[in-house]
């Protein structure tokens, strides 16, 4: 008789983890890393400027972020299986819409759709899938999830770029839509049939370890699932957002979203100013992926074994170190170490946040809580590049600007130590 929460290396657990990783990797067409290869074709074909495209992207991202708490509540209420099916279908439709954009307004509307459904909703439901499936090995599972998701996302600009070169940018959006429809939807419908549901909003089943009504499992399976209900009570979203623990995670993940995006957005200019060539500067995205993958797995394993403020503080510390390295970056070993540490900061922050949310707040309303956190992260990621640009212009150098910005993650690390050592979310 199978339980609904399983070891990360069990057959069913490993399959669910693989499905979640693939779904996360398929968010590429809605992620900045995937959209970036469409920018030049859009500018050339639509006759708009790079600044106008950037502005449309900023507006689309900010508006999309406002809907993510509602998406989280939808996932809690209806379960990850049904939510992923619907998200996959609508994501495919908005990708089709992107192939018909004709000007700045329709482009901005298209950006709202792909940022909401791809970068936001599909990422959210895949993360919640892992959080709900695993219990004792949740941190390790999330570490593996972060590692392989980052690797798949690194392929997105390559595959989309090849598609654009073969069939043009409009047809590339259609190919992406067909891929999403042919993979994300069947993965959810056939692969997530026995997923537990986190919320009790729509029914009177237990909050943790409950079985989705979509699940055709037998009564024995349902009894088995209920037998693994966690002893930790779930915290409602309305309560969670008033706790110090939640805002510690906001501080850690938000500073990483803001400053990591800023450094990546200005990476070519920052590194060429430091003496690197354009090609070499672009190639440093690869060691970032390596750093993100290694740190994601390492911090995931630690999250299963450690309590207290050390993990979020360490993630913020890595970000602060990457900013200080950016101030002294130069061709050679230093720039390679900078790229590794910057990637590690992102991987550590994502994994620590995803692991501690259910650990501190339970899984009853994990979608709603994660959605609220993601809204903050997306909003901060939108203002990060502007903040760094303004500081660089005002101080006259990137070195001074990044040293000033290093105060943000250092403050977040100190804030993490303000939480009690046990169950900081409930203090």
C-alpha positions in Angstrom: 0.0 0.0 0.0 1.6 3.3 -1.1 1.7 6.5 0.9 1.3 9.9 -0.8 4.5 11.3 0.8 7.5 9.3 -0.3 11.3 9.1 -0.1 12.9 11.1 -2.9 14.5 8.0 -4.3 11.4 5.9 -4.3 10.0 4.9 -7.7 6.8 7.1 -7.5 8.6 9.9 -5.8 11.4 10.0 -8.4 8.8 10.0 -11.2 6.9 12.9 -9.7 10.2 14.8 -9.2 11.1 14.2 -12.8 7.7 15.5 -14.0 8.0 18.6 -11.9 11.6 19.3 -13.2 10.4 18.9 -16.8 7.4 21.3 -16.2 9.8 23.8 -14.6 12.2 23.5 -17.5 9.3 24.2 -19.9 8.7 27.6 -18.4 11.6 28.8 -20.6 9.4 30.7 -23.2 8.1 32.8 -20.3 11.4 33.4 -18.6 13.8 36.3 -19.3 16.4 33.8 -20.5 14.0 32.5 -23.2 12.4 35.9 -24.1 15.9 37.4 -24.6 16.4 35.7 -28.0 13.2 37.2 -29.3 14.1 40.8 -28.5 16.2 41.7 -31.6 13.7 40.1 -34.1 10.8 41.9 -32.3 12.7 45.3 -32.6 13.5 44.7 -36.3 10.0 43.5 -37.4 7.8 45.7 -35.3 9.8 48.9 -35.8 10.1 49.7 -32.0 13.0 50.6 -29.9 14.9 48.6 -27.4 13.8 51.0 -24.7 10.1 50.5 -25.7 10.5 46.7 -25.6 12.2 46.9 -22.2 9.4 49.1 -20.9 6.7 46.8 -22.2 8.5 43.9 -20.5 8.8 45.7 -17.2 5.0 46.6 -17.3 4.0 43.1 -18.3 6.1 41.6 -15.5 4.8 43.9 -12.8 1.1 43.4 -13.8 1.6 39.6 -14.1 3.0 39.5 -10.6 -0.1 40.9 -9.1 -2.1 37.8 -10.0 0.2 35.2 -8.5 -1.4 35.1 -5.1 -4.7 34.2 -6.8 -2.9 31.5 -8.8 -1.6 30.1 -5.5 -5.1 30.0 -4.0 -6.3 28.3 -7.2 -3.6 25.6 -6.8 -4.5 25.1 -3.1 -8.2 24.8 -3.9 -8.1 22.5 -6.9 -4.8 20.6 -6.5 -1.7 20.6 -8.6 -2.9 18.1 -11.2 -5.9 20.1 -12.3 -4.1 23.4 -11.9 -1.2 22.3 -14.1 -3.6 21.1 -16.8 -5.4 24.5 -16.9 -2.1 26.5 -16.7 -0.6 24.5 -19.5 -3.5 25.0 -21.8 -3.7 28.8 -21.1 0.1 29.1 -21.4 0.0 27.5 -24.8 -2.8 30.0 -25.9 -0.9 33.1 -24.8 2.2 31.8 -26.6 0.1 31.5 -29.8 -1.1 35.1 -29.1 2.6 36.2 -29.1 2.9 35.1 -32.7 0.2 37.7 -33.7 1.6 40.8 -32.0 1.7 43.9 -34.2 2.8 46.7 -32.0 3.8 47.9 -28.6 0.4 47.6 -26.9 -0.2 44.0 -28.1 3.4 43.2 -27.2 2.9 44.4 -23.6 -0.4 42.4 -23.3 1.5 39.4 -24.6 4.3 39.9 -22.1 1.7 40.0 -19.3 0.4 36.6 -20.4 3.7 34.7 -20.8 5.1 36.2 -17.6 2.0 35.3 -15.6 1.6 31.8 -17.1 5.2 30.7 -17.7 7.5 32.5 -15.3 4.9 32.7 -12.6 2.1 30.1 -12.7 3.9 27.1 -14.2 7.0 27.7 -12.0 4.7 28.0 -9.0 2.7 24.8 -9.6 5.9 22.7 -10.2 7.5 23.9 -7.0 4.3 23.2 -5.0 4.2 19.7 -6.6 7.5 18.9 -5.0 6.6 20.5 -1.7 3.4 18.4 -1.5 4.8 15.1 -2.6 7.8 14.9 -0.2 7.9 15.2 3.5 11.1 14.1 5.3 13.3 14.4 2.2 11.6 17.6 1.0 14.8 19.7 1.1 16.8 17.1 -0.8 14.0 16.8 -3.4 13.9 20.6 -3.8 17.6 20.7 -4.2 17.5 18.2 -7.0 14.6 20.0 -8.5 16.5 23.3 -8.5 19.6 21.7 -9.9 18.1 20.0 -12.9 15.5 22.8 -13.6 18.4 25.3 -13.9 20.1 22.9 -16.4 16.9 22.6 -18.5 16.3 26.4 -18.5 19.8 26.9 -19.8 18.8 25.1 -22.9 15.8 27.4 -23.6 17.6 30.2 -25.4 19.6 27.7 -27.5 16.5 25.8 -28.7 14.4 28.9 -29.2 17.3 30.6 -31.0 17.6 27.7 -33.4 13.9 27.6 -34.0 13.9 31.4 -34.8 16.7 30.9 -37.3 14.9 28.1 -39.0 11.3 29.3 -39.2 11.2 32.9 -37.9 10.2 34.4 -34.6 6.4 34.2 -35.1 6.5 30.5 -35.9 8.9 30.0 -33.0 6.2 31.1 -30.6 3.8 28.6 -32.3 6.3 25.8 -31.9 6.8 26.7 -28.2 3.0 26.6 -27.7 2.7 23.2 -29.4 5.5 21.9 -27.2 3.8 23.1 -24.0 0.5 21.7 -25.0 2.0 18.3 -25.9 4.1 18.0 -22.7 2.8 20.0 -19.7 -0.8 19.0 -20.0 -0.2 15.2 -20.4 2.4 15.3 -17.7 -0.2 16.6 -15.2 -3.1 14.5 -16.4 -1.4 11.2 -16.4 1.6 11.7 -14.1 0.1 13.6 -11.2 -3.0 11.4 -10.6 -2.1 10.5 -7.0 -0.9 13.9 -5.8 -2.1 15.1 -2.3 -3.9 18.4 -2.1 -2.7 21.0 0.4 -5.8 23.1 1.1 -9.1 22.3 2.8 -10.8 25.4 1.3 -13.0 23.4 -1.0 -13.7 20.3 1.1 -13.5 18.9 4.6 -10.6 16.6 4.1 -7.5 16.9 6.3 -5.1 19.6 5.3 -1.9 17.6 5.1 -1.6 14.4 3.2 -5.1 14.6 1.8 -6.0 13.2 -1.6 -7.2 15.4 -4.5 -10.7 14.6 -5.7 -9.1 14.2 -9.1 -7.3 11.1 -7.7 -8.8 7.8 -8.7 -7.0 6.1 -5.8 -8.7 3.5 -3.7 -9.9 4.0 -0.1 -6.9 2.1 1.1 -4.6 4.6 -0.7 -6.6 7.4 0.9 -6.3 5.9 4.3 -2.6 5.4 3.8 -2.2 9.1 2.7 -4.0 10.3 5.8 -1.7 8.2 8.0 1.3 10.3 7.0 -0.3 13.6 8.0 2.4 15.9 9.5 2.1 16.7 13.2 2.9 20.4 12.4 -0.3 22.5 11.9 -0.7 24.4 8.7 -0.7 28.2 8.9 -3.2 30.2 6.9 -1.7 32.7 4.4 -3.3 35.6 6.3 -1.4 34.5 9.4 1.8 33.6 7.6 2.3 37.0 6.1 2.2 38.6 9.5 5.0 36.5 10.9 8.7 37.4 11.1 9.6 34.1 9.5 7.7 35.0 6.3 9.4 38.3 6.0 12.8 36.8 6.6 12.2 34.6 3.5 10.9 37.7 1.7 14.1 39.5 2.6 16.4 36.7 1.4 14.6 35.7 -1.8 13.6 39.3 -2.6 17.1 40.7 -2.4 18.4 37.8 -4.6 15.7 38.4 -7.2 16.4 42.1 -7.2 20.2 42.1 -7.2 20.8 38.9 -9.1 18.5 40.1 -11.9 20.3 43.5 -11.9 23.8 41.9 -12.2 22.6 39.6 -15.0 20.8 42.3 -16.9 23.9 44.5 -16.9 26.5 41.7 -17.0 27.8 42.4 -20.5 28.4 46.1 -19.8 29.7 45.5 -16.3 32.2 42.9 -17.4 33.3 44.6 -20.6 34.0 47.7 -18.5 36.2 45.5 -16.3 38.3 44.4 -19.3 36.5 41.3 -20.7 35.4 40.9 -24.3 31.7 40.7 -25.1 31.9 37.0 -26.0 33.7 36.1 -22.8 31.2 38.1 -20.7 28.3 36.3 -22.3 30.0 32.9 -21.8 30.0 33.5 -18.0 26.4 32.6 -17.8 27.5 28.9 -18.0 29.5 28.9 -14.7 26.5 30.7 -13.1 24.3 27.7 -14.0 27.0 25.4 -12.5 27.1 27.4 -9.3 23.3 27.5 -9.1 23.0 23.7 -9.6 25.7 22.8 -7.0 24.4 25.2 -4.4 20.8 24.2 -4.9 21.5 20.6 -4.2 23.8 21.3 -1.3 21.5 23.7 0.5 18.5 21.3 -0.2 20.3 18.5 1.7 21.2 20.9 4.5 17.5 22.0 4.8 16.5 18.5 5.8 19.1 18.5 8.6 19.2 22.1 9.9 16.9 24.5 11.8 17.2 28.1 12.6 18.5 31.1 10.7 21.8 29.7 9.3 20.5 28.7 5.9 18.8 31.9 4.9 21.7 33.9 6.3 24.2 31.9 4.3 22.2 32.4 1.1 22.2 36.1 1.7 25.9 36.0 2.5 26.6 34.4 -0.9 24.8 37.3 -2.6 26.8 39.9 -0.6 30.0 38.2 -1.6 29.0 38.1 -5.3 28.4 41.9 -5.2 31.7 42.6 -3.5 33.4 40.4 -6.1 31.7 42.4 -8.8 33.4 45.4 -7.5 36.9 44.0 -8.1 36.1 41.7 -11.0 38.9 41.4 -13.6 39.9 38.9 -16.4 41.1 35.6 -15.0 40.2 33.6 -11.9 38.3 36.4 -10.2 35.7 36.7 -12.9 35.1 33.0 -12.9 34.7 32.9 -9.1 32.3 35.8 -9.3 30.1 33.9 -11.8 30.1 30.8 -9.7 29.3 32.6 -6.5 26.5 34.7 -8.2 24.9 31.5 -9.5 25.3 29.8 -6.1 23.5 32.7 -4.4 20.5 32.3 -6.7 20.4 28.5 -6.3 20.8 28.7 -2.5 18.1 31.3 -2.1 15.5 29.5 -4.3 16.1 26.1 -2.6 16.2 27.5 1.0 13.0 29.5 0.5 11.1 26.6 -1.1 12.2 24.2 1.6 11.6 26.4 4.6 8.1 27.7 3.5 6.4 24.2 4.1 8.7 23.5 7.0 7.7 26.6 8.8 4.1 27.0 7.6 2.9 23.6 6.7 1.4 22.7 3.3 -2.3 23.6 3.9 -2.0 26.9 2.0 1.4 26.5 0.5 0.3 27.6 -2.9 -1.1 30.9 -1.6 1.9 31.6 0.6 4.4 30.7 -2.2 2.4 32.9 -4.6 2.5 35.9 -2.3 6.2 35.5 -1.9 6.7 35.1 -5.7 4.8 38.3 -6.3 7.3 40.2 -4.1 10.2 38.5 -5.9 9.0 39.3 -9.4 8.3 42.9 -8.5 11.7 43.4 -7.0 13.4 41.7 -10.0 11.7 44.3 -12.2 13.2 47.2 -10.3 16.7 45.7 -9.8 18.2 46.6 -13.2 16.9 50.2 -12.9 18.3 50.6 -9.4 21.8 49.4 -10.5 21.7 51.7 -13.6 20.8 54.7 -11.5 23.5 54.1 -8.9 26.1 53.5 -11.6 25.2 56.7 -13.3 25.2 58.6 -10.0 28.5 57.3 -8.7 30.3 57.0 -12.0 31.2 53.3 -11.6 29.8 49.8 -11.2 32.3 49.1 -8.4 30.9 51.8 -6.1 27.3 50.9 -7.0 27.6 47.2 -6.2 29.4 47.9 -2.9 26.4 50.1 -1.9 23.9 47.5 -2.9 25.8 44.8 -0.9 24.3 46.4 2.2 20.9 44.9 1.2 21.8 41.2 1.5 24.0 41.8 4.5 21.0 43.4 6.3 18.9 40.5 5.2 21.4 38.1 6.8 21.3 40.0 10.0 17.5 40.0 9.9 17.5 36.2 9.6 19.2 35.9 12.9 16.4 37.9 14.6 14.2 34.7 14.4 14.1 32.2 17.3 16.0 29.0 16.6 13.0 26.8 16.4 9.8 27.3 14.4 10.6 30.9 13.5 7.4 31.3 11.5 5.2 30.8 14.6 6.9 33.3 16.8 
